[in-house]
């Protein structure tokens, strides 16, 4: 179990902030060279009453989604099981709120020995290793099954994360859940990541997904944490639908 308190990551900060004049979907996003610990502690998105509106929205939306998508969950699960060896649902360790590990649920899109194949590929293929180190993703990933490629393209592989939301380990909206190896990529901004539950969707998902640089993705996570509100939450949910249909940056 990984327990990495946000305070230990953000022991020192400066207030220098650099912005880039690049609007994304009508909203300016920023690359933060430094992130103030005092600003981190001032999370205005949590109401002074202590009432967690985001959790209420998460539960309500999850119950609706389960009712609507239950038949699809069943069909996709059977299809994954019948077309390749291994379980239909894949559990992967991710870093959640307060730096704690949790199991993120997804429909399995890779072969069962994916980790071993990745290690061999990165050892023998310098180009793949460079791409992995840059984006923690492979555009042409040989570990993905044929049905897995379709599920990723359509984002159907993420449907089981509805149960993560009900369990309270994820939210419908938030930063993309990262693995322990990505913590170093966030640096001092990992403190901001730890303040909220990771999300099924978020600013990154509606702004190009894998076609967006890792640095900009981190900046989007920081911006969401600092400006999140029920209105922003709802806006991202609504914009996720056309983003999924466009399949831009999905692989």
Backbone torsions as a table, in degrees:
resi	resn	phi	psi	omega
1	UNK	NA	130.2	179.1
2	UNK	-96.5	127.0	176.8
3	UNK	-129.4	103.7	-176.2
4	UNK	-124.7	89.6	-177.9
5	UNK	-55.9	140.8	-177.9
6	UNK	-61.5	-33.3	-176.2
7	UNK	-63.9	-33.1	-178.2
8	UNK	-71.2	-26.4	178.9
9	UNK	-80.6	-30.4	-173.1
10	UNK	-112.4	50.1	-176.3
11	UNK	-72.4	-32.2	178.1
12	UNK	-130.3	142.9	-179.1
13	UNK	-146.4	155.9	165.2
14	UNK	-119.1	169.5	-176.1
15	UNK	-98.0	8.4	-178.5
16	UNK	-69.5	127.4	178.7
17	UNK	-132.8	129.4	178.4
18	UNK	-111.8	133.1	178.9
19	UNK	-108.6	152.5	173.6
20	UNK	-113.3	136.0	-178.3
21	UNK	-83.3	66.5	179.5
22	UNK	-132.9	100.7	179.7
23	UNK	-75.1	142.5	175.5
24	UNK	-124.2	116.8	-178.8
25	UNK	51.3	43.3	172.8
26	UNK	82.0	6.3	-179.1
27	UNK	-131.7	136.5	-178.2
28	UNK	-77.6	132.5	176.6
29	UNK	-111.3	155.9	-171.5
30	UNK	-128.4	146.2	168.6
31	UNK	-99.2	118.9	-175.5
32	UNK	-96.5	111.9	176.1
33	UNK	-73.2	-31.1	176.9
34	UNK	-140.6	154.7	-176.3
35	UNK	-134.0	116.8	-172.7
36	UNK	-69.8	130.3	178.6
37	UNK	-66.0	-32.2	177.9
38	UNK	-66.7	-39.5	177.5
39	UNK	-67.2	-36.0	177.3
40	UNK	-59.3	-40.2	-176.6
41	UNK	-72.9	-19.9	-179.0
42	UNK	-95.7	80.3	-179.2
43	UNK	-95.7	91.1	-175.0
44	UNK	-69.6	-11.1	-179.6
45	UNK	-73.3	-19.9	174.5
46	UNK	-89.2	117.5	-174.2
47	UNK	-67.5	148.6	-177.3
48	UNK	-60.8	-21.9	179.2
49	UNK	-74.6	-13.9	-178.5
50	UNK	81.6	2.5	-179.5
51	UNK	-78.6	122.7	-175.0
52	UNK	-89.3	88.9	179.3
53	UNK	-63.2	-33.5	-177.3
54	UNK	-65.9	-37.0	179.1
55	UNK	-69.3	-39.1	177.0
56	UNK	-62.2	-44.5	178.1
57	UNK	-63.3	-40.8	179.6
58	UNK	-59.4	-48.6	-177.0
59	UNK	-65.9	-44.6	-179.0
60	UNK	-61.9	-46.2	-178.9
61	UNK	-67.3	-34.9	179.5
62	UNK	-66.7	-41.5	179.0
63	UNK	-64.6	-38.8	176.7
64	UNK	-66.1	-44.2	-178.2
65	UNK	-64.0	-39.9	178.7
66	UNK	-63.6	-39.7	178.8
67	UNK	-63.4	-41.9	-176.4
68	UNK	-76.7	-42.0	-170.3
69	UNK	-100.1	3.8	-179.2
70	UNK	-54.2	-47.9	178.5
71	UNK	-62.2	-38.1	179.9
72	UNK	-67.3	-40.0	176.3
73	UNK	-57.7	-42.9	-179.5
74	UNK	-66.0	-45.8	-178.4
75	UNK	-64.2	-46.0	-179.3
76	UNK	-64.8	-41.1	178.8
77	UNK	-59.9	-44.1	178.6
78	UNK	-65.1	-41.4	-179.4
79	UNK	-62.9	-42.6	178.8
80	UNK	-63.6	-43.4	-177.7
81	UNK	-64.4	-38.7	-174.8
82	UNK	-81.3	-20.8	-173.7
83	UNK	-99.0	-8.5	177.8
84	UNK	-159.9	155.8	-179.9
85	UNK	-71.2	142.7	177.4
86	UNK	118.4	173.0	-179.3
87	UNK	-71.2	156.9	178.1
88	UNK	-74.5	-36.5	-178.8
89	UNK	-102.5	131.9	179.2
90	UNK	-108.3	129.8	176.4
91	UNK	-104.6	125.8	-178.0
92	UNK	-127.8	133.7	-179.3
93	UNK	-71.9	126.1	177.9
94	UNK	-130.0	167.0	178.8
95	UNK	-97.7	128.3	-176.4
96	UNK	-113.4	-157.3	-178.5
97	UNK	-60.8	141.9	-178.6
98	UNK	64.0	17.1	176.9
99	UNK	76.8	13.9	-179.0
100	UNK	-89.0	144.6	177.7
101	UNK	-77.3	149.0	173.2
102	UNK	-149.6	165.9	176.6
103	UNK	-93.1	120.4	177.2
104	UNK	-93.2	128.2	-176.9
105	UNK	-93.2	135.4	175.5
106	UNK	-148.5	155.3	168.0
107	UNK	-67.8	136.5	-177.5
108	UNK	-66.6	125.5	179.7
109	UNK	-116.0	-1.3	-177.5
110	UNK	-122.4	167.6	174.6
111	UNK	-68.7	160.4	-173.0
112	UNK	-65.7	-32.2	-179.1
113	UNK	-98.6	40.1	-174.8
114	UNK	-59.7	-40.4	-178.0
115	UNK	-63.6	-41.2	179.2
116	UNK	-66.8	-41.8	178.8
117	UNK	-64.3	-37.1	178.5
118	UNK	-64.5	-43.8	-179.7
119	UNK	-59.8	-42.7	179.2
120	UNK	-66.1	-44.2	-179.1
121	UNK	-61.4	-45.5	-178.1
122	UNK	-69.0	-28.8	178.5
123	UNK	-74.5	-34.9	-172.7
124	UNK	-101.4	-14.0	-175.5
125	UNK	-123.1	98.9	-178.2
126	UNK	-59.7	-36.0	-179.0
127	UNK	-66.4	-43.0	178.0
128	UNK	-65.4	-38.8	179.3
129	UNK	-63.6	-41.1	179.0
130	UNK	-65.6	-40.3	178.8
131	UNK	-65.7	-40.1	179.6
132	UNK	-65.5	-42.6	-179.7
133	UNK	-66.9	-30.3	-179.0
134	UNK	-79.0	-46.3	-171.3
135	UNK	-118.5	-8.6	-174.0
136	UNK	57.1	31.9	-180.0
137	UNK	-149.2	155.2	173.3
138	UNK	-124.1	123.6	-178.6
139	UNK	-64.5	-42.0	176.6
140	UNK	-113.1	82.2	-174.3
141	UNK	-90.1	113.0	-177.4
142	UNK	-70.0	-8.0	-179.1
143	UNK	-83.1	-13.7	-174.5
144	UNK	-80.7	133.3	178.1
145	UNK	-76.9	162.7	179.2
146	UNK	-57.5	-46.2	178.7
147	UNK	-70.8	-28.4	177.4
148	UNK	-64.0	-37.1	178.2
149	UNK	-62.9	-40.1	177.9
150	UNK	-66.2	-43.3	-178.9
151	UNK	-63.8	-38.3	178.6
152	UNK	-69.3	-41.0	-178.6
153	UNK	-62.9	-35.6	-178.2
154	UNK	-96.8	-2.4	-178.0
155	UNK	66.3	13.5	178.2
156	UNK	-69.3	-21.2	179.5
157	UNK	-63.9	-19.0	-176.2
158	UNK	-92.3	-1.4	-179.1
159	UNK	-55.9	-40.4	179.6
160	UNK	-60.9	-14.2	178.6
161	UNK	-68.2	-9.6	171.7
162	UNK	-55.9	-38.4	179.4
163	UNK	-69.7	-33.1	173.6
164	UNK	-61.1	-39.9	179.6
165	UNK	-65.3	-44.1	178.5
166	UNK	-62.6	-35.0	179.0
167	UNK	-75.6	-14.6	178.8
168	UNK	88.9	7.1	178.6
169	UNK	-88.1	-16.4	177.2
170	UNK	-137.6	168.4	174.0
171	UNK	-121.1	166.4	173.2
172	UNK	-67.6	-33.2	-178.4
173	UNK	-126.9	133.0	179.1
174	UNK	169.0	-173.0	175.9
175	UNK	-64.5	153.0	174.7
176	UNK	-64.7	131.4	-178.3
177	UNK	-64.5	127.2	-176.3
178	UNK	-102.9	162.8	174.0
179	UNK	-95.2	167.2	-175.8
180	UNK	-58.6	-34.3	-178.6
181	UNK	-66.8	-14.7	-179.3
182	UNK	-91.9	-8.7	-177.5
183	UNK	-56.4	-41.6	-178.3
184	UNK	-63.3	-26.2	179.5
185	UNK	-70.4	-26.3	179.5
186	UNK	-83.3	-27.4	-179.9
187	UNK	57.8	-133.4	-178.3
188	UNK	-66.8	-18.4	-179.8
189	UNK	-79.8	-3.5	174.2
190	UNK	-62.0	-27.5	176.7
191	UNK	-58.0	-41.6	179.3
192	UNK	-69.2	-41.8	179.2
193	UNK	-55.5	-40.4	-175.3
194	UNK	-71.9	-11.3	-175.0
195	UNK	-75.9	-22.1	-176.2
196	UNK	-130.2	165.7	173.9
197	UNK	-73.9	139.8	173.7
198	UNK	-63.7	156.7	-171.8
199	UNK	-118.3	157.2	171.6
200	UNK	-66.6	-39.0	175.3
201	UNK	-130.4	173.2	-178.7
202	UNK	179.9	-171.0	-179.5
203	UNK	-60.8	-37.7	179.4
204	UNK	-62.5	-43.7	-176.1
205	UNK	-66.6	-28.6	-179.2
206	UNK	-97.3	7.5	-175.6
207	UNK	-126.8	33.7	175.1
208	UNK	109.5	-13.5	176.9
209	UNK	51.0	-119.6	-173.5
210	UNK	-70.8	-10.0	174.6
211	UNK	-84.3	-1.0	178.1
212	UNK	-96.8	140.3	-179.9
213	UNK	-65.5	155.7	-179.4
214	UNK	-63.5	-39.7	-179.1
215	UNK	-61.6	-42.2	179.8
216	UNK	-68.8	-34.2	177.3
217	UNK	-61.0	-43.4	177.5
218	UNK	-62.2	-41.6	179.0
219	UNK	-62.0	-38.0	178.1
220	UNK	-65.4	-39.7	178.0
221	UNK	-61.5	-44.8	179.2
222	UNK	-62.2	-43.9	-179.5
223	UNK	-62.6	-42.1	179.8
224	UNK	-61.7	-43.8	-179.3
225	UNK	-61.2	-39.2	-175.4
226	UNK	-79.1	-21.1	-174.2
227	UNK	-123.3	6.8	-172.0
228	UNK	-65.2	146.2	-179.6
229	UNK	-158.5	163.2	175.3
230	UNK	-55.8	-33.1	179.6
231	UNK	-68.0	-45.0	178.1
232	UNK	-65.0	-41.5	175.9
233	UNK	-53.9	-49.4	-178.3
234	UNK	-66.4	-39.5	179.7
235	UNK	-61.3	-43.0	-179.5
236	UNK	-66.5	-39.2	177.3
237	UNK	-58.7	-48.3	-177.8
238	UNK	-66.4	-36.1	-179.4
239	UNK	-78.0	-14.6	178.4
240	UNK	-67.3	-35.9	-176.7
241	UNK	-60.0	-54.3	177.0
242	UNK	-65.7	-30.5	178.8
243	UNK	-65.0	-40.1	178.1
244	UNK	-67.8	-40.8	-179.7
245	UNK	-65.9	-34.6	178.1
246	UNK	-72.8	-25.5	179.1
247	UNK	58.9	27.9	-179.0
248	UNK	-75.4	122.6	178.1
249	UNK	77.9	13.6	-179.0
250	UNK	-96.4	118.2	173.9
251	UNK	-164.7	NA	NA
